[in-house]
Amino acid sequence: MTPAGLPEAVNPKKKSNLKYAFTCAIVASLASIVLGYDTGVMSGASLYIKKDLKITDVQVEILMGILSIYSIIGSFAAGRTSDWIGRRFTVVFVAAFFFAGALIMGFAVNYAMLMLGRFVAGIGVGYAVVIAPVYTAEISPASARGFLASFPEVFINLGILLGYVSNYAFARMPVHLGWRFMLGIGAAPSLLLALLVSGMPESPRWLVMKGRLADAMVVLEKITDSPEEAAERLADIKTAAGIPNDLDSDLVVVPHRRGGDEKQVWSDLIVSPTPTMRRILFAALGVLVFPQAMGSDSVVLYSPRVFESAGIAGDDQLLAATCAMGVTKTLVVLLAMFLLDRVGRRPLLLCSTGGVIVSLAGLATGLTVVGQNSDERIPWAVGLCVASVLAYVSFFSIGLGPVTCVYTTEIFPLRVRALGFALGVACNRVVSGVMSMTFLSLSSAITIGGTFFFYAGVAVIAWVFFFTCLPETRGRTLEEMGSLFGMDTEAEDASPGEQADGCRARLLGSSRRL
């Protein structure tokens, strides 16, 4: 349950220096546009891959869903990599994997080579879904974090739309060339991403974790309203990182926990979490897993199949309907960007899930009617299916899509943020892969209408979970989030009093060696 008596969310500031953070969020989110493109383009490309390579529906299911399973490797590697070399240079890994994966798939001569390309691209997906939201959340001021941290979701949807457009554009090419162009052209935005990374600053919170206080202050002064506010934010981050406030040198040695940082992080998350950390992890996993469990990736990946089941015939019509769905998703998620810091995360999440429940029930009803009357066309049922799909992606994109990454990157304490989010993403990817690789089989077993009724039931459970377990985070700084789950942030995130002597000793020792 949401703790009673919580202070109201801080009202967003009317004025904030957003230009710098806005630019940084745009660049980091380019990783998400490549992710979205790879997801969207496969929905149409699979139609032609099946014809060209003569593969079965089971092989198509594996091809579609295996990307999510492969991405688990990247998601865990992203947590380690970003804590080791920084959030900024981790984006380079995203670009490299997407570039290589797109080229391998574009030049694939058989199913095995195509699967190799999916493996490489899948690792890139794992990196992208972790690093883009984490970096954007850490670079954003509290007053506009919801707006800026929703950029990765916006760019995912834009990438999905571009994938659909690519399907439509290359559909008239010979079958053996069309799908290869659809997949191979995804290498282009990866190059752009790699070039733009050089202009990005490092996350100020990562810089503090590495003891680079002067560098962190430079970045904070560019994303806050005044030097005083920058100093206040730096003090909060130092406390979260376990650095005593009276240490203000340009470079300090951050105290390490006994047994190693990563081992301690896993202990804090999984082995022996505090009640507060357990509630945070439970909330994060729920927010990340439920959107996949209610069939979001199935709708995106198999949209041509869904429209075909609804009675729409012909590749051109199927791809045009899919493009209309992509346009709707993108426009609605743009609206959600402006609502996150005005309305709040929790209201959007509840309204979004409620709309998804109704939309899934409508789609399931329409598909069931169409399936039971396959010998004749029933216009109202076809119309209900199309309207329900558009309503589904609209309701999903107004809340469940953007709130997921924003909320989960906000609530984890600094020391466990990257690995905690990586763990949640891994669970998200597992569920996504399972749903994607079972959609066609489940549809054959209980009908496609029954499949969407099942998804609607999951959505009902999700609504109850969101209502009972998720507090509002709008307007809070990242260092204040622990209090929403019953934690004294200073005591939980660090023990500066106990570690001050060791930190001073390391600092003095380091100074003598210079």
ZAMARGU-4260 file (C-alpha; in steps of 0.2 Angstrom, whole numbers, plus 5000, padded with zeros to 4 digits):
<rodrens>
0) 5000/5000/5000 | 5005/5018/4997 | 5011/5025/5014 | 4999/5036/5022 | 5002/5054/5026
5) 5015/5056/5012 | 5019/5074/5008 | 5011/5080/4992 | 5022/5080/4977 | 5032/5096/4974
10) 5024/5107/4961 | 5035/5108/4946 | 5045/5124/4944 | 5039/5137/4932 | 5056/5141/4926
15) 5070/5129/4923 | 5086/5128/4913 | 5081/5114/4902 | 5090/5118/4886 | 5106/5109/4890
20) 5097/5094/4898 | 5085/5094/4883 | 5099/5092/4871 | 5107/5078/4881 | 5091/5068/4882
25) 5088/5070/4864 | 5106/5062/4860 | 5104/5048/4873 | 5087/5044/4866 | 5093/5041/4849
30) 5098/5024/4856 | 5080/5021/4858 | 5075/5026/4841 | 5086/5012/4834 | 5078/5000/4847
35) 5061/5005/4841 | 5065/5003/4823 | 5072/4986/4825 | 5055/4981/4834 | 5044/4989/4821
40) 5052/4984/4805 | 5051/4966/4810 | 5032/4966/4810 | 5032/4968/4791 | 5048/4961/4787
45) 5043/4944/4794 | 5030/4942/4781 | 5043/4942/4767 | 5056/4933/4777 | 5043/4919/4779
50) 5040/4919/4760 | 5058/4920/4755 | 5066/4908/4767 | 5052/4896/4768 | 5051/4895/4787
55) 5037/4890/4798 | 5026/4899/4810 | 5036/4892/4825 | 5052/4899/4817 | 5044/4916/4814
60) 5039/4916/4833 | 5057/4912/4838 | 5064/4925/4826 | 5052/4938/4833 | 5053/4935/4851
65) 5071/4929/4853 | 5078/4947/4852 | 5070/4950/4870 | 5079/4935/4877 | 5095/4939/4869
70) 5093/4957/4876 | 5095/4950/4894 | 5114/4949/4891 | 5115/4967/4886 | 5104/4973/4900
75) 5115/4965/4914 | 5131/4970/4904 | 5124/4988/4903 | 5123/4990/4922 | 5141/4984/4924
80) 5147/4994/4910 | 5139/5010/4914 | 5145/5009/4932 | 5162/5005/4926 | 5166/5017/4911
85) 5151/5029/4913 | 5134/5032/4906 | 5140/5041/4891 | 5153/5029/4884 | 5141/5015/4887
90) 5130/5022/4873 | 5144/5019/4861 | 5142/5000/4864 | 5123/5002/4860 | 5128/5010/4843
95) 5141/4997/4839 | 5129/4982/4842 | 5115/4989/4833 | 5126/4994/4818 | 5134/4976/4817
100) 5117/4968/4820 | 5108/4977/4806 | 5122/4973/4794 | 5122/4955/4798 | 5103/4954/4796
105) 5103/4964/4780 | 5116/4952/4772 | 5109/4936/4779 | 5108/4922/4767 | 5099/4910/4778
110) 5089/4908/4794 | 5104/4904/4804 | 5113/4920/4799 | 5097/4930/4802 | 5097/4923/4820
115) 5115/4928/4822 | 5110/4946/4817 | 5096/4945/4830 | 5108/4940/4843 | 5120/4954/4840
120) 5106/4967/4839 | 5098/4959/4855 | 5113/4963/4865 | 5111/4981/4859 | 5093/4981/4864
125) 5098/4976/4881 | 5110/4990/4882 | 5098/5003/4875 | 5083/5000/4887 | 5095/5002/4902
130) 5106/5016/4898 | 5095/5028/4889 | 5082/5030/4903 | 5096/5030/4917 | 5106/5043/4909
135) 5091/5054/4905 | 5084/5053/4922 | 5101/5057/4930 | 5104/5072/4919 | 5087/5079/4921
140) 5082/5092/4934 | 5067/5087/4946 | 5056/5100/4939 | 5056/5092/4921 | 5062/5074/4924
145) 5046/5066/4919 | 5046/5076/4903 | 5064/5073/4899 | 5065/5055/4905 | 5050/5051/4894
150) 5061/5054/4878 | 5067/5036/4877 | 5049/5030/4876 | 5045/5044/4863 | 5060/5039/4852
155) 5055/5020/4854 | 5038/5024/4846 | 5046/5035/4833 | 5058/5021/4829 | 5043/5009/4828
160) 5034/5021/4816 | 5050/5022/4805 | 5050/5003/4805 | 5032/5003/4799 | 5036/5016/4785
165) 5051/5006/4780 | 5040/4991/4778 | 5028/5000/4767 | 5042/5009/4757 | 5052/4993/4753
170) 5037/4981/4751 | 5036/4983/4732 | 5054/4977/4730 | 5057/4959/4725 | 5054/4948/4740
175) 5072/4943/4742 | 5078/4961/4742 | 5064/4970/4751 | 5066/4963/4769 | 5085/4964/4768
180) 5084/4983/4764 | 5071/4984/4778 | 5083/4977/4791 | 5100/4983/4784 | 5095/5001/4783
185) 5094/5001/4803 | 5113/5003/4803 | 5111/5022/4797 | 5105/5029/4814 | 5118/5019/4823
190) 5132/5029/4815 | 5123/5045/4819 | 5122/5040/4837 | 5140/5036/4838 | 5145/5053/4831
195) 5134/5063/4843 | 5140/5054/4859 | 5156/5064/4859 | 5146/5080/4863 | 5137/5073/4878
200) 5142/5076/4896 | 5144/5063/4908 | 5130/5060/4921 | 5134/5071/4937 | 5128/5057/4948
205) 5140/5044/4940 | 5154/5058/4942 | 5151/5059/4960 | 5151/5040/4962 | 5169/5041/4955
210) 5174/5056/4966 | 5175/5068/4952 | 5166/5082/4962 | 5172/5097/4951 | 5166/5089/4935
215) 5150/5085/4942 | 5147/5103/4948 | 5151/5109/4930 | 5137/5098/4923 | 5125/5102/4937
220) 5127/5121/4935 | 5121/5119/4917 | 5105/5109/4921 | 5100/5119/4937 | 5093/5137/4939
225) 5107/5144/4950 | 5124/5140/4957 | 5116/5138/4974 | 5104/5125/4968 | 5118/5116/4959
230) 5128/5116/4976 | 5112/5109/4985 | 5110/5095/4972 | 5128/5091/4973 | 5127/5089/4992
235) 5112/5078/4990 | 5121/5067/4978 | 5137/5066/4989 | 5126/5060/5004 | 5118/5047/4993
240) 5135/5041/4987 | 5142/5040/5005 | 5154/5055/5003 | 5154/5066/5019 | 5148/5084/5016
245) 5164/5092/5023 | 5174/5084/5009 | 5173/5096/4994 | 5190/5094/4985 | 5189/5093/4966
250) 5193/5074/4967 | 5190/5063/4981 | 5191/5044/4984 | 5174/5037/4987 | 5173/5024/5001
255) 5171/5006/4995 | 5160/4994/5005 | 5168/4979/5012 | 5166/4964/5000 | 5166/4975/4984
260) 5153/4987/4977 | 5144/4975/4965 | 5143/4961/4978 | 5136/4973/4990 | 5123/4980/4977
265) 5117/4962/4974 | 5116/4959/4992 | 5106/4975/4995 | 5094/4971/4980 | 5092/4952/4982
270) 5101/4943/4996 | 5097/4953/5011 | 5086/4968/5006 | 5079/4980/5018 | 5060/4981/5019
275) 5061/4998/5010 | 5072/4991/4996 | 5061/4976/4994 | 5046/4987/4992 | 5056/4998/4979
280) 5061/4982/4969 | 5043/4975/4970 | 5036/4991/4963 | 5050/4992/4949 | 5047/4974/4944
285) 5028/4976/4943 | 5029/4992/4933 | 5042/4984/4921 | 5034/4967/4919 | 5015/4970/4918
290) 5015/4981/4902 | 5023/4966/4893 | 5012/4953/4901 | 4997/4962/4894 | 5003/4959/4876
295) 5011/4976/4871 | 5025/4968/4861 | 5013/4956/4853 | 5002/4970/4846 | 5017/4979/4839
300) 5026/4963/4832 | 5011/4954/4825 | 5000/4969/4820 | 4999/4963/4802 | 4992/4946/4808
305) 4980/4954/4820 | 4973/4965/4806 | 4973/4950/4794 | 4963/4941/4807 | 4951/4956/4808
310) 4947/4954/4790 | 4959/4966/4781 | 4967/4958/4766 | 4982/4962/4755 | 5000/4967/4760
315) 4997/4985/4756 | 4982/4987/4766 | 4989/4977/4781 | 5005/4988/4781 | 4995/5004/4779
320) 4984/4999/4794 | 5000/4996/4804 | 5007/5013/4799 | 4991/5021/4805 | 4994/5012/4822
325) 5012/5018/4822 | 5007/5036/4819 | 4994/5035/4833 | 5007/5028/4845 | 5019/5042/4842
330) 5007/5056/4843 | 4999/5050/4859 | 5016/5048/4867 | 5021/5065/4863 | 5006/5071/4872
335) 5011/5060/4887 | 5027/5070/4888 | 5019/5086/4893 | 5007/5077/4905 | 5020/5067/4916
340) 5025/5083/4926 | 5008/5091/4926 | 4996/5076/4930 | 5009/5065/4938 | 5014/5047/4935
345) 5001/5038/4946 | 4985/5045/4938 | 4992/5042/4920 | 4997/5024/4924 | 4979/5021/4932
350) 4970/5029/4917 | 4981/5021/4904 | 4979/5004/4911 | 4960/5006/4913 | 4959/5011/4895
355) 4970/4996/4890 | 4958/4984/4899 | 4943/4991/4889 | 4952/4991/4872 | 4958/4973/4874
360) 4941/4967/4879 | 4934/4976/4863 | 4948/4969/4852 | 4945/4951/4859 | 4926/4953/4856
365) 4928/4959/4838 | 4941/4945/4834 | 4930/4932/4841 | 4915/4937/4831 | 4925/4938/4815
370) 4933/4921/4819 | 4916/4913/4821 | 4909/4920/4805 | 4924/4917/4794 | 4912/4914/4778
375) 4906/4932/4778 | 4912/4949/4782 | 4905/4958/4797 | 4909/4977/4795 | 4905/4982/4813
380) 4916/4968/4820 | 4931/4973/4808 | 4928/4991/4813 | 4928/4987/4831 | 4945/4977/4829
385) 4953/4992/4821 | 4946/5005/4833 | 4951/4994/4848 | 4969/4992/4841 | 4971/5011/4839
390) 4963/5014/4856 | 4975/5001/4864 | 4990/5009/4857 | 4984/5026/4862 | 4980/5021/4880
395) 4996/5012/4882 | 5006/5026/4875 | 4998/5039/4886 | 5004/5031/4902 | 5010/5013/4903
400) 5024/5016/4889 | 5032/5032/4896 | 5029/5030/4914 | 5037/5013/4915 | 5055/5019/4912
405) 5052/5036/4921 | 5046/5028/4937 | 5058/5014/4938 | 5074/5025/4935 | 5067/5037/4948
410) 5064/5026/4963 | 5080/5016/4964 | 5093/5023/4976 | 5109/5029/4968 | 5121/5015/4973
415) 5109/5002/4965 | 5101/5012/4951 | 5110/5005/4936 | 5110/4986/4942 | 5093/4988/4949
420) 5086/4994/4933 | 5095/4981/4923 | 5088/4968/4934 | 5070/4975/4931 | 5074/4976/4912
425) 5080/4958/4912 | 5063/4953/4919 | 5054/4964/4906 | 5064/4956/4892 | 5060/4938/4898
430) 5042/4942/4899 | 5042/4951/4882 | 5051/4936/4874 | 5039/4923/4881 | 5024/4933/4875
435) 5031/4936/4858 | 5037/4918/4856 | 5020/4911/4861 | 5008/4923/4853 | 5005/4912/4837
440) 5004/4896/4847 | 4993/4903/4860 | 4981/4910/4846 | 4980/4893/4838 | 4976/4885/4855
445) 4963/4896/4862 | 4959/4907/4846 | 4966/4925/4844 | 4951/4932/4852 | 4954/4921/4868
450) 4972/4927/4868 | 4967/4945/4869 | 4954/4941/4883 | 4969/4933/4892 | 4979/4949/4890
455) 4964/4959/4897 | 4963/4948/4912 | 4982/4952/4915 | 4978/4971/4913 | 4965/4970/4927
460) 4978/4962/4939 | 4990/4976/4934 | 4978/4990/4938 | 4975/4983/4955 | 4994/4982/4958
465) 4997/5000/4952 | 4983/5006/4963 | 4989/4998/4979 | 5008/4998/4977 | 5014/5014/4968
470) 5016/5031/4977 | 5017/5047/4966 | 5035/5053/4962 | 5031/5069/4953 | 5042/5084/4957
475) 5054/5074/4969 | 5073/5074/4967 | 5080/5057/4965 | 5088/5058/4982 | 5071/5061/4990
480) 5063/5045/4983 | 5067/5033/4997 | 5055/5043/5009 | 5040/5038/4998 | 5044/5020/5002
485) 5047/5022/5021 | 5066/5025/5020 | 5077/5038/5028 | 5087/5042/5013 | 5102/5048/5021
490) 5103/5033/5032 | 5099/5020/5019 | 5109/5027/5004 | 5125/5030/5014 | 5133/5030/5032
495) 5144/5045/5030 | 5147/5047/5049 | 5154/5029/5049 | 5164/5031/5033 | 5171/5049/5035
500) 5188/5044/5043 | 5192/5031/5030 | 5187/5043/5016 | 5198/5057/5023 | 5212/5045/5025
505) 5211/5039/5007 | 5210/5058/5001 | 5226/5062/5011 | 5235/5047/5005 | 5230/5051/4987
510) 5236/5070/4990 | 5253/5064/4996 | 5256/5054/4980 | 5252/5069/4969
</rodrens>
